[in-house]
Amino acid sequence: MNKHTSIRVFAAGLALGIAVLMSSNAGAVTLRTQLATIYQIGTGAQIQLGHTAAASTDYNRLLAGGTYTATCAATEMLPTTGQRFLTAAGLRGPLQLYVTIPANHPARVNMPGFNAAAMRGMHIDCTYNWTSRAVESQYTIGAGGIGYTIGGGEISEGGTQLFSMNVPSLGDVNDGSTCIP
């Protein structure tokens, strides 16, 4: 074995050893989601909704965020959707990122079609479907034709929160009473 081959083998072994050491000390990407209380505001078309994705990594770049869809079981009502993703980067890790979905949290959102006359006097079951996602940076360390990848973790979670909406009737002001004031 000549001198140049020995140096390459040593460099490759050293790079692989450093990568293994770094990956064993580094934690994987983490993600935790916190939901706002989802409910109808008063008796109108607005609902309060939202969630926060809290992500962290030991590496120096992180992407986090999520999506939502609020849907009600009434053909007159259309779903409302939204999403938000942010990135964080630094010279070195660890990093933490808190992303509110939508941007203002908790948000007040109008449910399209709520005021349709055919739904008056109804109690409507609705769902808030949410997802959260976090992705960390990925690096490849190598020498002498041997490479080792660290990082690149990705995690996602999702769920459904039930809520209901009440649509007031347009009925008479006496609520069916025969008494006339």
Residue pairs with C-beta under 8 A, 6 or more apart in sequence:
1 9
8 143
8 144
9 144
11 143
11 144
12 142
12 143
12 144
12 145
12 146
14 143
15 141
15 142
15 143
15 144
15 146
15 148
16 141
16 146
16 148
18 141
19 141
19 148
19 150
20 148
22 141
22 150
23 148
23 150
26 58
26 59
26 150
26 151
27 57
27 58
28 57
28 136
28 153
28 155
29 55
29 56
29 57
29 62
29 134
29 135
29 136
29 153
29 154
29 155
30 55
30 56
30 57
30 134
30 155
31 53
31 54
31 55
31 64
31 132
31 133
31 134
31 155
31 156
31 157
32 53
32 54
32 55
33 51
33 52
33 53
33 54
33 66
33 130
33 132
33 157
33 159
34 51
34 52
34 54
35 50
35 51
35 128
35 130
35 161
36 48
36 49
36 50
36 51
36 52
36 105
36 106
37 48
37 106
38 47
38 48
38 49
38 70
38 128
38 161
38 163
39 47
39 48
39 163
40 46
40 47
40 163
40 164
40 165
40 166
41 47
41 48
41 108
43 166
43 167
43 168
44 114
45 110
45 111
45 114
45 115
46 108
46 109
46 110
46 111
47 70
47 108
47 109
47 111
47 126
47 163
47 165
48 106
48 107
48 108
49 68
49 70
49 106
49 107
49 109
49 128
50 68
50 100
50 101
50 102
50 104
50 105
50 106
50 107
51 66
51 68
51 100
51 101
51 105
51 130
51 132
52 98
52 99
52 100
52 101
52 105
53 64
53 65
53 66
53 97
53 98
53 99
53 101
53 132
53 133
53 134
54 64
54 96
54 97
54 98
55 62
55 64
55 96
55 97
55 98
55 99
55 134
55 155
56 62
56 94
56 95
56 96
56 97
57 93
57 94
57 95
57 134
57 136
57 137
57 151
57 153
58 93
58 94
58 136
59 93
59 94
59 95
59 136
59 137
59 139
59 151
60 89
60 90
60 91
60 92
60 93
60 95
60 137
61 87
61 88
61 89
61 90
61 95
61 136
61 137
62 87
62 88
62 89
62 95
62 96
62 97
62 134
62 135
62 136
62 137
63 85
63 86
63 87
63 133
63 134
63 135
64 85
64 86
64 87
64 88
64 97
64 99
64 132
64 133
64 134
64 135
65 83
65 84
65 85
65 86
65 99
65 101
65 132
65 133
66 83
66 84
66 85
66 99
66 101
66 130
66 131
66 132
66 133
67 81
67 82
67 83
67 101
67 130
67 131
68 81
68 82
68 83
68 101
68 102
68 128
68 129
68 130
68 131
69 79
69 80
69 81
69 128
69 129
70 79
70 80
70 81
70 109
70 111
70 126
70 127
70 128
70 129
71 77
71 79
71 126
71 127
71 129
72 79
72 111
72 124
72 125
72 126
72 127
72 165
73 124
73 125
73 126
74 113
74 116
74 119
74 122
74 124
76 113
76 116
76 118
76 119
77 111
77 112
77 113
77 114
77 116
77 119
77 124
78 111
78 112
78 113
80 109
80 110
80 111
80 112
82 101
82 102
82 107
82 109
83 101
84 99
84 100
84 101
84 102
84 103
85 99
85 133
86 97
86 99
87 97
88 95
88 96
88 97
89 95
97 134
101 130
101 132
102 109
111 126
111 165
114 165
114 167
117 170
119 167
120 167
120 168
120 169
120 170
120 171
121 167
121 168
121 169
121 171
122 166
122 167
123 164
123 165
123 166
123 167
124 164
124 165
124 166
124 167
125 162
125 164
126 162
126 163
126 164
126 165
127 160
127 161
127 162
127 163
128 160
128 161
128 162
128 163
129 158
129 159
129 160
130 158
130 159
130 160
130 161
131 156
131 157
131 158
132 156
132 157
132 158
133 154
133 155
133 156
134 154
134 155
134 156
135 153
135 154
136 151
136 152
136 153
136 154
137 151
137 152
138 149
138 150
138 151
138 152
139 149
139 150
139 151
140 147
140 148
140 149
140 150
141 147
141 148
141 149
141 150
142 148
174 180
174 181
